[in-house]
Amino acid sequence: MSNIIITGVTSFLGSNLAGRLLADGNNVWGIVRPESKNIDSVKNIDGLNLIYLNFDKFEDGKSICDEILEHTQTKIDVWIHFSWDGSGSAGRSDVNIQKKNINNAMKAYLAADSLGSKRFIFSGSQAEYGDGTKEKPNPKSPYGKAKLEFGNWVNEQTSSMEFVHLRIYSIYGIGDHPGSLVNSCIKTFLRNEDMVMGPCTQEWNYMDIRDCTSAIAMLAERDSVTEGIFEIASENGKKLKAYVEDIWKICGESGKCMFGQRENNAEGAADLIADVTRLKDIGFKEKYTFEEGIKNLIDSGTL
């Protein structure tokens, strides 16, 4: 059992991971901005302790550390940082939002270090690669550049705290944003309407939220030294167009797939080819196929 903090706990990934970590028997605190519009998404998670803090109002990590200790009254073993504004297409292009994200992530890291955490887990993104390589990333959007910049900053620190840099690909499942491509496709096809999209010719990678949280929980709960970059993705990727066509088939082949009618998002048409070698090396095994995940999402009645 570990004492774990999650920033960005009201997010799709944060709320699902909190439930998973609690089910595993951990003590979990979720940091929430008092003005968050998504507080209701976590208020009913049994056992989750909420701490209401807005990092914008704190000068440094030490002051955040002192505030958190008043609530936890104990050492924090693992800090998982998911909090990151501007993840939508418009926000990903907003340089000012991304600069603020970097600043608050630095505060979180320094607060975790002051709390004596043994491990800091950061939700980076495949957007950090851009049109570069695994070894030499070249992000195209301010969002990808900011995630990479923070990771580079951490690697320059002298802390003994382990740093796990997640490179998360595309996650789907119950609780995702209603405007996500997967959710939009399902709702559109079930209404027997046409889905208008970009070319969708790039290599893509979708992972079920249940597998995603399982992988991250494994990284958080490991007793042995765990650090470095871990790609959080399915072992089996394919063309984005093929994923859409799979959804169309599962939905009864109603409506049409209208490819090439829109432009690509802020990241461009970068190919997402994951390397999950490190995940497999620590014993992670993916459980859900894309078809199983989509059927589960439809059957849930949450769309």
C-alpha angles and dihedrals in degrees: 000000000000137000106238135183123202121194112197089032093154091063124101091257096037097053093046092048092049090057092048095049092048091050087055090057100257127141107242131192120188120204112217131179108241090232095048114138091209100058091112089063091070106027092089097048101118112236097009113135114212125211115190110216137145109206091201088073096055124082098209147355095266093062090049089050092054092049093049093049089059087062104036100035087198145073117280115227101190132020117198114195114203098143108119125142124211100039093146121090095265094044092049088063095047108102094191094054091049092050090054089049091055092049093050092045089055090052090050092050093049091046090052090050091050089050090057095246115174095207137030116196117197126195102227122168145231083243086080090073096056108163092332131090135265089261096042110030118197108188117199102198129061085241094059092042092052094050090050093045092055092048090051091048092054091050088058093056123099097220120130089219112118114246120210113189110198116204099201119196123192117324126190137177146093111346098024121138110287090231096056116123093248094049093043092051094049094049093044096048093045087056088052090242132136119262113220113207146153121269092284090200096133125103108260141185128209124186128187113247089234091059091043094054090044090056095047092045089054090054092047095048100044115122095203124076109288123182145128132056121334120182110220105207146108118281089230118060130167143166114315088232090060091054091052091048089051090055090047091054093047089051091056099266091277120152122009137278104236103195124185096024096112138039124257119262128257093289093058122218097314116163114242107212109166130207109206095172094118092050091052090047091062091050103263116154124187112235108185130061120215091251092052091048094051093047090050090051092050093045091050091071090216098120 
